[in-house]
Structure formats: C-alpha cells, structure tokens
C-alpha cells in the first residue's frame, strides 16, 4: 500500500575524494536506503516502485560525475523531482580544497575519473567547473578539507538526524566459552566466577530466562556487587563510543555453557541499557547443550 508521506530523498554528491563513501555509511546508520550511482534513467521506475511499496520512506542517492551526459541526466532528474509533490529532495554537496583532494588521491593511489593522461590536478579542476551548478543548487555544502571521517559523520548527523532516529545501537549477547568467544564482540565479560546453577539438579535443564535460575544468579551477593560496577562502567563508556563515531556495540557475556549465568546477566543488562539506548538481546548458546545431547 502506498504511503501518503512524501519520500525523503537526499542527493549525496560533490567532489571526488571529498567523502561520499563516509557520507553514504552515515546515511545508512540514519536508516536511509542508500543507492550508489544508479543510472538516472532508471530512477523514475525506482520512484514508482518505492511509492507503491510504502516500505521505504528515506532514500539517499550517491551520485558521482562520470560524464557530461550523466551530469545532464542528473539535472533533468532533479527538475522532475522538484515538480513532484510526493518527493522531498535535498542536495548534500561535499567539497574540499584542491590541495587536500590531491593529497587524498596520492595517499590512496587512485586515479581521478576525469584526469586526462593521469594529470590529477587538471581532473580536479575540470570536475569542480562541471559541478558548479550542482553546488549552487545544494541546500547543504560541507567542506571536508580539515575533517576526519568521524567529524564528517557528526556533521551529517547534525543536519539529518531526526528526533526519532537512534543511530547508536547495542547488541547484548550471552554465550558459552566452551563454544568459543563471539568474533564480533566489542566488549567481552566473563561471569564464570559466579555460582553455577548447573550443579543444582532442579535448575540443570532450565535457562537463565527461567525465574528460579534468574533469581538464583541475581540473589548471590557477588552478583549484585559485580553487576553494579559493570553497568556503571558501561554507562560511563557508551557516550564515549558514540563521540568516537561508533554506531553499534556488541557486549558479550560468557559463562561455561551459555545456558544459565550469562543468560541471566545479559537479560538484565539489556533491560537496563534499554532504558536509554536501542538494545537487542540474543542468547547464542542457550539451547546448545540440549541440541548436542539430542544428536548423540
């Protein structure tokens, strides 16, 4: 079913080497559907499909200058979008000084798309001349000459982040050390020092999601002392990770088999962190022991 809300379209363009790849990643983190260099001739059909589906509300198009004909198509496409009441269009133009662009190309050893016979500076000058009209049409121009990738992301978030956007996400995961440490974890905490419910016959077949096991783990004096210090550390460090440009964190809590202690701690942690952040919780190995027994 088509949506009545206008489609939010951001055109990401600008000088080659000015940071369009970083910008595209930032828009993905803001929940935009990002398309890199779709030929303009295919865009009208794409708009029709998007409007009919109603499932995509925010689109970011990364557009590089490949040829004069390609550029003319883009200008025509923008004129059509400006006349469409169902589309809200904004142009983000990324720029940088000629000297900085030369330095970046030298560092990456890439060739400029418009450099004739490898003459880098001439290619940059030609591109700047060709993009003058596009820059003049842009609602937002960002000079990235003295920006780090993190600073560019922050600048884009400042312009395009809406009140409902939550670009920072936390994944809390429980796991069993006997099955290996998760390779995608940013923070790993070992809780094997806590008393193990596995050795209580009534609790052995249960998991940390079952109330008797959860209460057993949480009622241990060492659990509460550990937990308060650990979550205080997370409250302290999460804002720092955000400032450094991270958009997601995976916190892995491990016990021996990933069935009891780690599950209970991870569940509580997700509930508490969820009061401030977007949080998902997964229990990687919670049923692993039962599956192994069933296969034997």
N, C-alpha and C positions, 0 to 999 in steps of 0.2 A: 504493500500500500504506500502510495507516495506521501511524503511529509509536506505539511503546509509551511514549515520553517524554511527560510532561504538557505541555500547551500553556501557555506563559508569557504571561499576559495582564496588561498594565498599563493601568489606567484613569487617563487624564490628565484631571483636572477641576479646578475651583476658580473663583475669582472672575474674571469677565470683565475682561480687561485685565491680568491678573496674569502672563501669559507663556506661555499654552498653545501659541501658534504656535511660539515658540522651542523649547519642550519637544518638540513634535512633530518638528521638524527634528533635534533632538539624538537622539531615538529612531531616526529613520531612519538616522542615521550610526552608530548602535549595531547596525544590522542588523534592527531591528524592522519588521514590516509595519504601517504606520500607517494607520488609518482615522479620518476626521474626520466626526463627527456622523452615523454610521449610525443610523437609527431603531432603538430597542431591539427592536421587534417582528421585525426582520429578523435579529437576531443569532443566535438558535438555529439557523436554517438555515445561517448563515455558519459557526458552530462545526462543524456536521456536515461541511460541505464541506472545511474546514481539516483536520479529523481524518482524513477519508478520503484526502485528497491526500498527507498526510505530508510535504509540502514546506515548510510554514510552521511554525516552532516558537516564534516570538516575535511577539506582536501587541500594538500599543499603540492604544487607543481614546481619541480626543479627544472628550470629552462636555461640551457646553455646556448651560446651563439655558435651555430655550426656553419651557417652560410647566410648570405643576404636573403635568399629565397625563404629560408627557415625563419629569419627575423621578420620578413614581411607577413608571413602566415601568423606569427605570434601577434603582431599589431592588429591584424584583422580579427583574430580570435578575441582579443581584449575588447575591441569595439563591440563585438556581438555580446560579450558578457556584460558590458556596461549598459546595454539596452535591455537586458533580461532582468525582470523584477524578482525572479526566483533565485538569483545568484548575488551574493555579496562578495565583491572582488577587492583584494588589497595586494599591492605590489611591494615586496621587500627587496630592496636593491643593496647588494653587498659590494663595497668598494674598498680599495687600498691604494696606497701610493705606488707609483711605478717602481721605485727603488725596492719597496717591500715585496712587490709581486715578482720582480726579478730574483730577489734573494730566495723566495719560496720555491720558484721553479728550479733554481740552481741546487737547492737543498734536496728536492725530490727527484731531480734529473729527468723531469718530464718535459715534453715539448709542448709549446703553446699551440692551440688549434689553428691560429691564424698566422703563425710565424712562417714567413716565406724564407726558404733556404736556411732555416734554423736561426733566423735573426729575431731573437726573443723580444727585445725592446720594441722593434717595429711592429711585431704582432700585438703587443700590449697596446701600443698607441692606436693601431687600426681598430682594435676591439673597443677601446674607450670612445673613439669617434662614432662607431656604429651604434653604441649603446646610449648615446646622449639623450635621444628621445625617450627611451625606456626609463632612464634615471629621472628625467623630468616628470614622468608620469607617476613615479613611485610615491606612495604615501609615507614610506619609511625607508630612510637611507642610513646604513650603518657603515662607518669607516672602521675596518678591522686592522688597520696598519699596526696599531700598538696593542692589540687584543690577543690574549691567549684563547685557546678553544673554550676553556671554562668561562671566561669573561663574555665571549660571544653567546654562549648558551644562556647565561644570566640575562644578557641584554634582550635576547629573543623572548625569554620567559617574561621579562618585564613588559614587553609590548603586547604579547599574545596570550599570556596565561589568563584564563577567566576564573571567576570565583569558585566554580565547581571543579576546576582542574586540580588533580593531585599527582603531579609528575613523580613524586617520591613514593616508592612502594617497598614494603618489607615482606619478605617471604620467610616464615619461620618453619623449620623442618626438624623433625625428630628422625634419628637413625640409630642403627646398631653398629658398633665398632667391628663386630665380627664379620660384617658385610662390607666394610670399607667406608672411609670418610667421603662425603659428597665432594666431588671435584669443583663444584660451582659455589661452594660456601665462601662467604666473606669473613664470617666470624664463626668459630667452632668452639663449643663449650662441652667439656667432659663432665658428666654427672655420675660417673661410676663410683664416686666416693660415697654416695648416699645409700642408705639401707635398701636392699633389693627385695621387692615384694615377690619375686620369682620363687623364693625359697619358702614361701608360705603356701601350702597346698591349695587352699581355697582361692588364692589370688593367681596362681600359676597360669590358668587358662584365660584369665582376664587381661585387659589392657589398661593403659593409663587414662583412657576415656571413661572407664567404669568407675563409679563413685567410690566403692570401697578401696580400690587401688589408688585413685587420685587422693583421697583423704589420707590414706596411709603415708603416701610420699610427702604430702604437704604438712602433715602433723609432726614430722620429725624436726626437732629443734635446729639441727644443722641445715635443713632445707630452707627454713624461713630466713635464717641469717644469710645464707648464700644468695637466695633469690633477691632479697632486698638490695644487696650490694651489686649484684649483677645487673638488675634493671636500672639502678641508679647510674651505673656506668653506661648503659645504652642510652638513657635519657640525655646524658652528657655528650655522647659521641655522635648520635644521629644528626643533630643540626650541623655538626662539622662536616660530615659526609655530604650533606646537602650543599653546603657552601662550596665544597670542592667539585661540585658538578655531578656527583653520583645521583642517578635517578632510581636506583633499586639496591637493596641489600638483602643478602640471604644469610640468616642466622641459623646455624645447625646445632642442635642439642643432641648429644650422643650418650647412650648407655651401652651395656654389653650387647643386648639383642634388639634394642629399639622397640620394645613392647610395653614397658611399664614406666620407668623413671623418666626417660627422655620424653615420652609422650605426654605425661602429666605436666612436666615443666614447660614444654613447648606450647601446650594448650593454654596454660595460664599466661605465658608470655605474650601469645598472640592476642588474648583478650585484653591485656593491659596496654600493649602498644597500639592496639586498635582504637583506643580512646583518642589518639592524636593522629595516627597515620593510617594509610591504606595497607591492610595486612591480610595475607593469606597464610593458612597453616596446612602443612602436609605431613603425613606420618609414613615415611618411606618404607620402613621395615616392620610396621606394627603387626602384620599378619604373616611375616616371612617364615617364622618358625613353624606355624601351623601348615603352611604350604609345603615346607620341606618334609615334615612328618607325613603328610598325605601322599607325597610322591615316593616315599621309601617303602 
